[in-house]
Amino acid sequence: MENEIISLDKVEKGSWINLVNPTEDEITTISENLKIPLEHLKAALDEEERARIEVDEECTVVLIDIPVASKDTSKKGIYYTIPLGVIINNDNVVTVSLRENSVITRFLENKVKSFHTSKKTRFLLQILYRSSRDYLQYLRNIDKTSDVIESKLHKSLKNEELIQLLELEKSLVYFSTSLKGNEIVLEKIHKANLIKMYPDDIELLEDVIIENKQAIEMANIYSNILTGTMDAYASVISNNLNMVMKFLTSITIIISIPTMVASFFGMNVDVPFGNNPHAFLIIFMISTWVSVVLSVVMLRKKLF
């Protein structure tokens, strides 16, 4: 069927080879069959590898950072980035990544229009475009998540919500750093003419650059907002705790009045009303009256 991904038993001209966390044997096989240096295939398997573009006689290597959802938010935040390598030689396109990701998955599921593995430059630009779109989508998710957390923070006395905001901020740091690296790669492709492009390709590249710049601006804005929000709500949590402690202290003082009165009349000495049959009621009323008066005074001084 036209425009549908078909799995092949062997590498053919115009085919796309997608490697996800490949083994050493798989890397060696692809390297030997397609005459691609091993270091190009292994570059995307290093999480610390920076975004770049390299052009040599054998192939063109484009390495970018793409966003992915984190499986361990305590270490990397809700989202983080991983390298994605796109290697183009005369006949094929090879993509290499450490794990499954939404950028490549969309192509595998035939969700990208006008997608042909034989149009290698177009394919590369479409990957770059999908990556930029994913950044924008994840940034919107971060914004929505932060709004939910902020609504909980108004009445919170715990650090749980602040920790969640910290995870979001960590994600934004990953995004901001990776997007700036991708921007350098995009500018090199646009200005240095490292890859042969047709007019439609140039137009798509310009769209990618615009989307990437928008993502950078959104990441910076959200990061600044989150930083200010965390500082503000740290003070709110501290203030909420102070209010609770003030309330509990006031209640303790009021409750201590009946205790003090009862302790006085409980001493083994002569006390007023000692022989009065209504002594208990009188003492109770005195304690209650003193507590009520003290409560009114505290209310007027806003000690509750």
C-alpha positions, 0 to 999 in steps of 0.5 A: 500500500502506498505511504505505508511502512513495510518491514523488510528482511534485508537492507534495500536501496531507499530503506530506513533502518531504525535502531533502538538501544542496539546490541554490539552485534547489530551495530557492527552488522549495520556498519559493515553492510552500509559502510558507516563508521562505528563511531557515528552509530554509537554517538547517539547511544551516549546520553551526554553526546551533544547535538551536532552535524557532521558531513564526510565522504561516507555519510552525513550525521545529524545528532539532535536531542529529543524529548521523552517522558521519564520512567524515574521522575526522582532522578530526571524529572517528568521529562528529559532528553536523549540523543537521536542520531540520523545517518544518511548515506547514498542509499539509506537512512539510519536512525539510532536512539537509546529507547522508544520515543514518540518522534520515531513512533509516529513514523512507524505508525504512519502518522506523518503525511508525505513521508517517504524513506527514499526522500532522505533529506525530507525525512530528516527535516520531518524528524526535526519538525516532529521533535520540535512539535513534541517539545512544544506539546510537552511544554504545554503539559508541563504548564498544565501540570504546574497549574494543578500543583499550584492549586494544591499548594494554597493549602499545603503544609508539606513539601510534596508539591514543591518537590513536584515543581522541582521535577518540572523545573528540572525537565525545563532545564533539560529542554532549554539546554537541548533546544539551544543545541538543536538550534545550532544544528538547524542554523548550520543546516540552513546557512552552511548548505551542508545538505542538498535541499529543494525549495520545499525542503528549505520551507520545511527547515524554516518551519522547524527553526521557527518551532524550535525558537518558539519552544526555547522561548516557552521553556525560558518563560516557564522556567522563570515562572516556576522559579518564582512560584517555588520561592513564593510557595515555599514562603506560603508553606512556611506561613501556613505552618506558622498559622497552624502553630499559632492556632495550636498555641492559642488553644493550648493557652485557653485549655490550660485555664481550666486545668490551672483552676482545677489544680488549685482546688485539688490541693490538699489545703483549705480552699474557697467553696470547700463545704459548698454542695455546688462547688463543682458547678461554681468552679466549672463556671469560673473556669469557663468564664475565664476561658471565654474572656481570654478567647474573646481577647485573643480573637480581637488581637487576631491570635487565632 
